[in-house]
Amino acid sequence: MNKTKKTEKTVVLVFGNALVGCDSIALKAAKILKKRMHHVEFIECDAAEDIDRFGQNPIILDAAAGIEKVELITDLRVLQQ
């Protein structure tokens, strides 16, 4: 898991756009999860370029409307198939 050096909390990068209702699902979920998961630091990211600052194995929370099957992707090679 990705940990910050200062607080030793697990870091989760959250993607979405608060100004667009259908693109703010992950942001709303993070707000709820923050209250329950005090050992996790949720960081809102504006662009994919932000990912590089958090090491090689970042934890990402994102959502999309209309998805029929939720998948956890742990290996990017799966996306290349």
Buried (B, 14 or more C-beta within 10 A) or exposed (E): EBEEEEEEBBBBBBBBEEEEEEBBBBBBBBEEBBEEBEEBBBBBBEEEEBBEEBEEEBBBBBBEEEEEEEEEEEEEEEEEE
